[in-house]
Amino acid sequence: MAEKLYAFFVLYVLNEQGELSGYRIAKIITEITEGYFSPTPGNIYPVLGSLEQSGFVKAKKSKGAGTEPGSRRRKILIEITPAGEAALLDFAKRNKERFEKITFFFDKVIEGA
């Protein structure tokens, strides 16, 4: 389930922010989830590879040197595709109700405590 959530957050970030490096995507996911999801290279890059194989994202090399200060190598930038935008919307629609139902049970436990 965590991999699907990481994929959702990757697509969400790219949809909101535009093209980004994998490093930057991971940092933004950590920020927007307040650390609840904190992707490492070991889990973010396989998710990016899977999303690219599915046609949901596209990778391309940046022009010139890297975007980070002092970096000389070209970055790989990831962008969401129209298929990725559709997958993001589909995932959100399918899972919103699921998470609301799960939240209902958390609320019941908390109310009973």
KENU-815770 format. One line per 5 residues: for each residue x, y, z negated of C-alpha. Coordinates in nm, 3 decimals, always signed. Layout:
REM KENU-815770
X:Y:Z ~ ...
This chain:
REM KENU-815770
+0.000:+0.000:+0.000 ~ +0.286:+0.240:-0.077 ~ +0.417:+0.213:+0.279 ~ +0.076:+0.313:+0.417 ~ +0.064:+0.608:+0.180
+0.414:+0.712:+0.285 ~ +0.303:+0.689:+0.649 ~ -0.001:+0.903:+0.567 ~ +0.214:+1.166:+0.394 ~ +0.467:+1.167:+0.681
+0.189:+1.230:+0.934 ~ +0.029:+1.488:+0.706 ~ +0.355:+1.681:+0.661 ~ +0.433:+1.676:+1.032 ~ +0.080:+1.784:+1.116
+0.106:+2.077:+0.875 ~ +0.470:+2.178:+0.922 ~ +0.562:+2.081:+1.278 ~ +0.883:+1.900:+1.371 ~ +1.121:+1.820:+1.086
+1.416:+1.598:+1.000 ~ +1.355:+1.281:+0.801 ~ +1.541:+1.436:+0.509 ~ +1.314:+1.741:+0.510 ~ +0.999:+1.527:+0.540
+1.106:+1.329:+0.232 ~ +1.174:+1.649:+0.035 ~ +0.834:+1.797:+0.125 ~ +0.653:+1.475:+0.031 ~ +0.825:+1.484:-0.308
+0.724:+1.850:-0.352 ~ +0.358:+1.816:-0.250 ~ +0.305:+1.504:-0.461 ~ +0.487:+1.666:-0.754 ~ +0.731:+1.375:-0.760
+0.469:+1.101:-0.769 ~ +0.597:+0.985:-0.429 ~ +0.967:+1.047:-0.392 ~ +1.086:+0.883:-0.069 ~ +1.444:+0.765:-0.039
+1.629:+0.703:+0.287 ~ +1.568:+0.332:+0.226 ~ +1.193:+0.372:+0.252 ~ +1.133:+0.686:+0.460 ~ +1.337:+0.583:+0.766
+1.171:+0.241:+0.809 ~ +0.832:+0.418:+0.789 ~ +0.946:+0.670:+1.051 ~ +1.065:+0.383:+1.274 ~ +0.732:+0.204:+1.238
+0.540:+0.523:+1.315 ~ +0.756:+0.581:+1.623 ~ +0.700:+0.223:+1.745 ~ +0.326:+0.277:+1.704 ~ +0.345:+0.596:+1.909
+0.237:+0.817:+1.617 ~ +0.560:+1.020:+1.603 ~ +0.834:+1.106:+1.849 ~ +1.202:+1.158:+1.762 ~ +1.430:+1.397:+1.949
+1.774:+1.545:+1.894 ~ +1.794:+1.909:+1.796 ~ +1.977:+2.153:+2.016 ~ +2.322:+2.256:+1.895 ~ +2.458:+2.197:+1.548
+2.253:+2.075:+1.255 ~ +2.006:+2.303:+1.086 ~ +2.162:+2.274:+0.740 ~ +2.438:+2.524:+0.649 ~ +2.782:+2.379:+0.725
+2.641:+2.092:+0.931 ~ +2.800:+2.028:+1.269 ~ +2.612:+1.722:+1.384 ~ +2.286:+1.736:+1.568 ~ +1.977:+1.648:+1.369
+1.708:+1.406:+1.473 ~ +1.378:+1.589:+1.454 ~ +1.046:+1.409:+1.424 ~ +0.718:+1.541:+1.559 ~ +0.365:+1.406:+1.541
+0.199:+1.292:+1.864 ~ -0.171:+1.322:+1.956 ~ -0.205:+0.952:+1.865 ~ -0.049:+1.033:+1.527 ~ -0.297:+1.314:+1.471
-0.583:+1.073:+1.544 ~ -0.433:+0.808:+1.313 ~ -0.399:+1.067:+1.034 ~ -0.764:+1.164:+1.062 ~ -0.874:+0.800:+1.080
-0.670:+0.705:+0.771 ~ -0.810:+1.001:+0.576 ~ -1.169:+0.916:+0.667 ~ -1.132:+0.543:+0.592 ~ -0.954:+0.587:+0.260
-1.126:+0.891:+0.109 ~ -1.423:+0.682:-0.004 ~ -1.195:+0.403:-0.132 ~ -0.997:+0.642:-0.350 ~ -1.315:+0.808:-0.479
-1.443:+0.467:-0.587 ~ -1.115:+0.385:-0.760 ~ -1.117:+0.726:-0.930 ~ -1.466:+0.648:-1.059 ~ -1.324:+0.356:-1.259
-1.038:+0.564:-1.396 ~ -1.292:+0.823:-1.509 ~ -1.503:+0.554:-1.680 ~ -1.200:+0.428:-1.874 ~ -1.099:+0.779:-1.977
-1.455:+0.869:-2.083 ~ -1.472:+0.552:-2.293 ~ -1.144:+0.621:-2.470
